[in-house]
Amino acid sequence: MMCLLFVNNLYAQTLNQNLQTAFNKLQQDGQSTYASISLTILDAKTGEVVFTINPNMGLATASTLKTITTVTAMNVLGPDYRFKTKLSRGQGTLGADGTWNGDIVIEGSDDPTLGSWRWEETKESVVLREFVEGVKKAGIKKINGSIIAAGINHPPSGWIWQDMGNYYGAFPANLCWRENQYDVLLKPTQPSKPVTLVGTVPAMPYLQFVNQLVTGAAGTGDNAYATLPVNSNKVFLQGTYAIDQDKHKIAAALPDPAYEAARRLKDTLQSLGITVTGKAESETMQTTAGDSRDILSSNVLATHYSPPLRKIIYWLNQKSINLYAEQLLMAMADSLKTTDYPSVTRNFWKGRGIDTNSLNIFDGSGLSPGNRVTTVTMARILQSARKESWFGDFFDSLPIYNNMHMKSGYINNVLAYAGYQTYKGRELCFSIIVNNFSGKTSSIRQKMFAVLDELKW
């Protein structure tokens, strides 16, 4: 027994010494001259501090914040939680000939997967078919009213102008559709010449594009972005798009996903012979126009269920989908009857002994550069997940980088990783964050990996 204890202590001393040497090398590197760096490693089973430097330094997290949002949601909502989107009849009457004199309402439920291509049951064709079948079963053959989507946008605090309008900066909303994005088709011409706007998929006839894109030289990559003013249908395309880019498209954010859902349902109904005399509308459009019509439902025609949360978090973390993280924050807030979304996360962990001053956040995805979280808080939240029955789902949701299960995060001059690793049979969890590094991201990444490589034994 004493021999085993001696060996374990020797392993711990060796690991600590190796980590200290590797961390010192990172900190003394030229890319770190003006940087703030923090690292915390905990025993994933016991919570014991294995190694830490600058544990209480509040730093921008980038997308590693998604680990905190995900763990919080699995606790608050539960791994089997499903979003429910209802199609209902508004106030009205049904005539003997099958004419519904009233509106049809899509009631948003914060579901980020509605119309998503990532699951068969969430694809837009499947969702639309469910809704149409609900209308038919109710005996409705004609709609003498409008298709209204009840859901408005909720832009998070702290997001920067240049992000909003791109797919990764799509606004969270009570009613999402196709992950609140669409593709803009492009055709580069000659370097320094304009990029031709070919069209969009799907068609967006109600959007007005101001195309200021310039063709970049070969090898300069995709530096194109879309800017979308709030409550506007005018999209500004700016930046450069290299002549040798092979995709010839960028993904942009829908200005009003609820309207797009209503428009697609109306088109589908009419294509199947169910006439709709009114318009496709969203709650945002009604609010802007000052329409105070009562759109509360009186009868549910169909209910669409999302995949369970345990499956949603897989794509959230694997593809680092900002929208999914923000929607989970909204869903938790709605369940607790509050509109202060970030407070849900802070208050939950306050009840678990976390100092909220170490969890200063503005959103759920980490896209806001104003977020400040300590590595010890992030590591403790990761460690708390280890004992939960749903830990396997959470662990599997983390991508594999550098042969380690961990979530990455990157925004301007910020790079971070958070995850798990086994060292000589001992399960560890960790958080490492570098803010304000200089030089190439690829270079600082390899230097951070060199530190984390000390855990690979």
N, C-alpha and C positions, 0 to 999 in steps of 0.2 A: 504493500500500500504506500509506504514511504517512497519507494522507488518510482511508482507511478506519479506521485505528487511532484517529485523532483523533476521528472521528465516533462510534466505539464508546465511547471514553472519555467523550465528551460526553454520550452517552445514559446511561451508567452514573452520571455525576455528577448529571445531571438527575433520574434515578430516585431516587438516594440522597437528594438534597435534598428531593424531593417526599414521599418516604416519611417522612423525618425530620419534616417539617412536619405531615404527616397524623397521625403517631404522637404527636407532642407535643400536638396538639389533642385526641386521644383521652385521653391521660394527664392532661391538665389539665381534662377535663370533670368536672362535678359527680358524675356516676355513677361516676367512677373515683377519687374522693377516698380511699377505703379499699381500693382494688383493687390486685391484683398483675397486671401485664400483661407478656407476653413475645411477641416476634415474631422469627422466623428465616426468611430467604428464601435459597435456594441455587440455583445453576445446576444444573438437573436432569441435565445431561449430564456435567459435570465435577466437581460437588460444591463448586465455589468459592462462598464466602460472598458473597452480593450485598448483604445488609443484615441486621443483627441488633441487637436491644436486649434485654437481660436473658436471654441465651441459656441460661444455666446455672441459671435459677430453676426449681425443681421445682414443678409446678402440677398440680392436678386436671385431668384430660383430658376427662372425660365420654366421649361415644361416639367421639371422634376416636381413642381407643385401638384401636378396631376396625381402623383402617388398619394399625397395627403387628401386630395378631393375624393379619390377613389376609395381609400380606406374609410373615410368619413361616411361616404354614401353607403358602403356595404354595411356599416354599423347602423346608420339612421334608417335607411330604406329597407335593407335586407337583401341578400343575394338573389332571392326569387321575386323581387319586386318587378312588376310589369306596368308600363305606361298604358293607359286606355284612352284612345281617341274615339269619340262618339260622333255619329252622323244622326242628326235629329230633325224633326219637323219643328219649325217655329210656330208662332201663333197663326192659326188659319183653319180652313175647312176643306174637307175632301168631298168633291162632287160625285154623283152617281156614275159619271162617265170617266172617272179616274183623274180628274183635274184637281190638283192640289192648289188651293188659293192661299198662298203663303210662301214663306221662305224655307229653304233647306239650309241647315246650319252644320258646319264642321266645327266641333268643339275641341279646341286645343288642350293638350294635357302635358305639355313640356317634352313630349317624346322626340328625341333627337334622331330616331331611326325611321320615322314615317317617310316612306318613299325612297329609303336608302337601297342601294344596290348590293349591300354586303350580306344580306340574308334573302333567301327566296321569298319568305313570307312578308318581307318589308318592301319589296320592289313596288314601284309606283303602279305598275299594271295590276298587281295582286291587290293592293289597297283599293284602287279605283274599282276593281271588280267586286270587292266586298261591299263597297258603298252602293254601287249600282244595284246589286242583288237586294240590298236592304230597301232601296226605293221600290223595286219591282214587287217585293213581297208585301209591301204596304198597299199595293194596288194602285200606285201612282203611275199614270201614263203621260201626264203633262204637268209641268210646274208653272203656275201663273204667279211667279215671284222670282226672287234672286237666289243665287248660291252664295252664302255668306260664310267666311272662315273667321271664327272667333279666336283671335290671337294677335298680340302686338309684339313688336321688337323690344328688347331690353338690353341696349348697348352697355357693356360693363364699364365700370369706372377705370380710368387709367390707361385705356387703350389709346394708341397713337393714331393719328390721322392716316398715315401711309399704310397701316395694316388693314384698316376698315375698308372693305370693298374687294379684298382678295379672299379666296376661299378660306384661308386659315384665320381670317378676321371676320367671318360671317357672324352677324348679330345673333345671339341667342333669342329665342322667341317662344311664346306660349304654343304656337303652332308652327312646326318645322315642316319642310318639304325638300326631299332629295338633298339632305344635309345642307340646305340653304345655299346651294351653289349651282352654277351652270358653266359650260365651257365657251370660251371665246376663241374662234378659229382664226388663225393668223397665217399670213404668207410673207416671209421676209423677201426683200428685193435685192438691193445692193447696199453695201456698207455706207452709212451716213444718209441713206435714202429712207423715205417712209416705209413702214410695215403696212401691208394691205390687210384691212379687216375683211375677212371672208364671210363671217356670219357667226351664229351661236348655236349650240346644242344644249337643250332644246331651243326652238325658235323663241325669241324674246321681242315680239313686235312692239311692245309698249315701252321699251327702253331706248333712250337716246344716247348714242356713243359719241364722245369727243376723242378722236384717235390722234394722239401725239406721239405714238411709238416710232422709234427710229431703228433701222436695221443695224445691228452691231457686227463687228468684224468676227471672223471665224475664231472660235475658242473663247469668246467673251461670255457665252452662256445666256441664260434667261434672267434678265434684269428688268422684266416688264411687270408692272403692277397696275391694279385698278383702284381708283379712288371713288368712293361713293358717298356723297353728302347725305346726311340723315333725312329721311322722308322725301327723297328725290328720286326720279327715274333717270337722271343724267349720270352717265358713267364716264369718267375720265381715264383713258388708257395712256400711261406714261412710262418712260424709261426706254431701254434698248432690248432687242431680241436678236440674238446672233443668227447670222445667215446659215450656219450649219446645224441649227437646232432641228431635231428630227420629229418632235411631237407636233409642232406647228399649232399649239394651243396653250392657253392658260386658263385656270379655273378662277372664276370671280364669284362674288357674293350676291345673292338675291336681295334686292332692296326691301321686298315685302313677300316673304315666303308664304304667308297665309293667303295672299292674293293669288299666287301662282298655283297653290293647291286648289283653290276655288275655281280658277280658270280651267285647270286640267279636268276637274270633275264636271264642270259645265260642258266642256267640249266632248267628253266621253259620253255623257248622258245623251247629248244631241246626236252624236254619231250612231247611237243605238236606238234612235227613234223616240226618245223622250224629250219633248220640246221644253225649253226653258225660256220664258218670255222676258225675264229680268236679266240683271247683270251678274257678273262674278265680282264679288266685293270682299274686302277684308275689314276687320275691326279698325285697323289703322286708317283706312280710307274713310270710314264712317266718322271716326273721331276728328280727322282733319277737316272733313266737310261739314262737321257739326250735326251729323245725322244722329238723332237720339232714338231711333227705332228699337223696339224691344226685340232682341234676338235670342232671348232665353228659350231653351228647348221645352217642348211639351210632350214629346214622344220620341224615344230612341229607335232609330231605324236599323242601325248597325253599330257594332263596337269592334274596333281593331285593337289587338293586343300586341305590344312590342315583345321582342325576345326578353328573357329574364335579365336582370342587371348583371348577373355573373357572366353572361355572354357579351353584354354591351361593353363591359370594362376591358374585354380582350382587345377589341378594336380601338377603344379609347387610348390605351397605352401603347399597343403595337404600332399604331399609325399616328399617335400623338394628336388626336383630333380635338382641337380647342373647343369646338361647338359641343361635343359630347360632355366635356368637363363642365362647361358653363350650364348646360341643361340639367346636369345632376345637381349643381348648386341651386338652380331654380326650383327643382323638384323638392329638394330638402327644405328650402325656405317655404314653399307653398304648403308642405305637410305640417310645418310649424307655424303657419299663419304670420309670416313676416315678409317684408320686401327688402330687408337689409341682408342681401345674399351672403356676403363674406362673414357676417356675424354668426351664421349657422356653424361654420367650421370652427371659428374661434371659441364660441360658447360650448360646443361639444367637447373640445379638447381641454377647455378650462375645467370642465367637470371631471376630466381624467387626470388633473394635476399639472397640465401644461400651462406655463406662464404665457398669457395672450400677448405680452409685449414681445415675445419671441416668434409670434405668428402674425405679423403685420401684413395683411393681404388685401388685395382689391378685387381679385377675380378667382376663378377656379382652375384656369388653364395655365397660368404663368405667363400669358402674353403681355400683361401689364409690366412695364419696366419698374414700376413703383413698388412691387412686392418685396418684402424683406422677411426672411425666415432664417433661423439659425440651423446649422447642420445637426446640432444635438437634438433639436425639436423634431426635425425630419426623421432622424434615425430612431428616435423614441416612438414615433408614430409607426414607422416600419416594423419596429420590434413588437409593438402591441398587436399587429396583425398576425404575428406568428402563431399565437395561441388560438386563433379563431377557426371555426370549422370550415370556413370558406377560404382559408389561406391558400389552398392549392389553386383555386381560380385566380386569385390575385397574383400569386407567384407566376403562373403561366401567362398572365397578361403582360408581364414585363418582357421587353425585347432582349435579345442577346447581343451585347456589344463586347468586344475584347474577350469573348468566351465567358461572359459573366451575365447573369440575369439582372439587368438594371435599366432604369428609365434615364434617358438623356434629356438635356435641356439646353437650348441655345437661343439667345437673342443677342443684340449688338454688344460685343465684348464681354459676354457672359457665357460660361460653359459649366455644366453641372451634371453629376451622375448620382443616382441613388438606387440601392438594390441590395442583393444578398450574395454571399459567397461562403463556401465551406473551406476552412483552413484546418488541415490535419484532423478532420472529423468534427470540428467545432463550427457550428452554424453562426455566421456573422451577418450583420446588416450595417450599411454604411451610407454616408452622404458626404460628397465632396463638391465644393463650389469654388469657382474662380471668377471674380468680378474684375473688370477693367484691365484685362490682359491686353498686350500689344501684339502686333504681328498676325500671322495666319492662324485661323482656328484649327486647321489640321495639325499644326505643329504643337500647339498647347494641348491638344487632345492626346497626342502620343505621350507627352510628358506627364499628363494626369494618369494615363493608363500605366505608365511605368511605376507610379505610386501604388495603384490598385493591384498590380501584378504581384506585389509582395504578399497578397492574400491567397495566391494560387499554390497551395501546397497540400 
